[in-house]
């Protein structure tokens, strides 16, 4: 509930760090879809996102909590 309030207020961004094949299982709207493998790799998607997200809290989630931790 608290995370939802921060996202709705524009203070935070929800980020799904699962891999693309997992997104077919469903995604919590309005999450950004940015795989952890990209963050650990060449940051093709994460690089631009991080520039745009400066100053905002990032709330990460995955299936089990291991990757988002």
Secondary structure, DSSP 8 states (H G I E B T S, - for coil): -HHHHHHHTTSEEEEE-S-HHHHTT---TT-EE--HHHHHTT-TTHHHHHHHTTTSEEEEE-SSSTTT-
